[in-house]
């Protein structure tokens, strides 16, 4: 039987601005705004950045869990993710057309680099967020 996971949060608009707060009881709020191109505050997270962060974090968490289960000792993990969004209509509506994740993984001495590299493929197949989008998400890992 399939497990059901449900997520709830609150998004509250800050009146007379393009700003909002994302909140969940018991967690620090995330200050958000529109992308500065759309009149938002560059100091706050915009929805496009949060979306890209979700894809990157989902891959990272799956990957690190798979490595732990396979006995691959990871000492460091960084991702330099990039997303491309195109405006496609006269009204300004658009959509993401691709995302590239570029994780750099530092392994413990003696760790199996080939296995570590292969686990990126499995993590990509398992990531809930990547499986939910209608555009390509590619992964270009580097093992150090």
N, C-alpha and C positions, 0 to 999 in steps of 0.2 A: 504494500500500500504506500502511495506517495506521501511524503511528509509535506505539510503545509507550513510555510514561513510567512508571517505577516509583519509588515513594518508600518509604523505610524509616526508622524511628526507634525509640527505646526510651522507654518510660514506666516509671519506677521509683517504686514506692510508698514513702513515708517512714513506716515503721512507727509505729503508735499515733497516727496523725493522718489528716487528710483531705488531706494534702499529697503532691505527687508532683513528679518532675523529668522533663521532656521533653528527650531528648538525642540528638544525632547526632554521631559522631566528627568532631572538628575544628571544632565550632561551640560557642558558649557555651550552657549548658543554660538552659531556660526553667522557672523555678519556678512550679508550678501548685498549685491547691487547688480544692476545691468552692466554689461560690458561697456567700458568707456566710449566705444564707438557708438553705442546706443544711449549715451547720456548718463552712464553710471559712474560710480565712484571707484577709481582704480585701486584704492586701498582695501577694497572688500572683494570677497570671492564672488565671481559671477557664475551663473548656471553652467556655462560652457566649461569653465575650469573645474567645477565640482563634478561634472559628468566625466571629464577626462581623468580626474583624480580617482573616481569610482572604478573606471576600467583598469587603471594602473594598480590600485590597491587590491582589487579582486585578484588579478593575476599574481601579484606578489604574495598574497596570503595563501593562495592555492599552491604556488611554487614552494614556498618555505615549508608548508605542511607536508607536501610530497617528498621534499628533500629529507625532512626529519624522519619520515616513515621509511625511506630508502637507505638511511644511514649516511647521507651526504651532508657533511658538516659545512654550513655556510657561515662565514665570518662577517660578510657585508653584502648589502644589496642596495643599489640605487637605480632609479629609472628616470630616463629623460624622455618622457612621453610627449608626443605631438599629435594634434588633431587638426583636420582640415574641414572647415565648414564653408559651404558656398551659399550665397544668396541666389535663389533661383527664380523668384517671381518679382514682378514689378512692385508689389506691395512690400517687399523686403523679407518675406518668409524664406527660410533656408533650412538646410539640414547638414549634418555631418556626412561626409562622403568617405572618410577614412581616418583611422587612428593607427599610429605606429608606436609601439612600446619598445624601448631600448634599454632593457635591464642590464646592468653590469653587476656580475656576481663574483665576489671574492670567496674562494674556497679555502678551507683549512689545508695545510700541507698533507699530501697523500690522498686527498679526496678524489673520487672518480669523476674527472672532468667530462668524460663522454656521457656518463649517466646524468650528471648535472645539466648538461646541455639538452639531453633528451627529455628531461622532466619539464622543460619549458613547453614542449608540445602538449604534454598531458595537462599541464596547468591551464593552457589556453583552451583546451577542449572542455575543461571542467568549470571555468569561470562563468558564474551565473550572469554577470553583466555582459560580457562579450557574447554569450549565447543569446542574449536578448535584443541585440541591435540588428539593424537591417543594412549594415555597411561593413566592409572588411576591417578587421582589426588584425594587424600583423605584429609579430614579435621578432625582434632582431637582437637576440641575447649575445652578450660577451661574457665569457668565463675567464676570470683572472686567477 
